Amino acid sequence: MKPPLFIRPLADSERQALRRGLRSRDAFTLRRCQILLASAQRRRPAHIAKALGCSTQTVRDALNAFAARGTACLRAKSKAPHNPHAAWPKQRDDDLRALLHQSPRTLGKPTSLWTLPLVARVCFEKGWTTRVLSGEAIRLALKRLGVGWKRAKHWLVSPDPAYARKKKCVTG
């Protein structure tokens, strides 16, 4: 059986920091201070967990964090990824723009309007992405390209060489 886990003896400055943390508005800091001060009184993790209404693993995590980082463990770490990566590969921006100017029917899809999930699925099928992206990931890529997306798009394209002139006459 493993010996019980306790924190090392506290320095005066650390003990003061933990006592100040008991008055913190941040629940994470308050809980960590309660755990560490109870452990400094030589209480076992299971007893601390029962008294505070948390799991034994939470207590052990707090004790291990204090051993590794000292009083810096009283502040919660960011939950943001340490190395975020873009879901959409930037080298495919021109391909994405060109894809939207085609009808989905030319690619064998049963609709003539693009939706964000459909764009994501087609990009995966073409091998442009390693997985099917979410519609939100595609929307953010389009936003970066300056393409606003609020609903399904129907791009009007005509093979008529005089299409632009005729359209201008009709629309003004």
Buried (B, 14 or more C-beta within 10 A) or exposed (E): EEEEBBBEEBEEEBBEBBEEBEEBEEEBBBBBBBBBBBBBEEBBBEBBBEEBEBEBEBBBBBBEBBEEEEBEBBBEEEEEEEEEEEBBBEEBBEEBBEBBEEBBEEEEBEEEBBBBEBBBBBBBEEEBBEEEBEBEBBBBBBEEBEEEBEEEBEEEEEEEEEEEEEEEEEEE
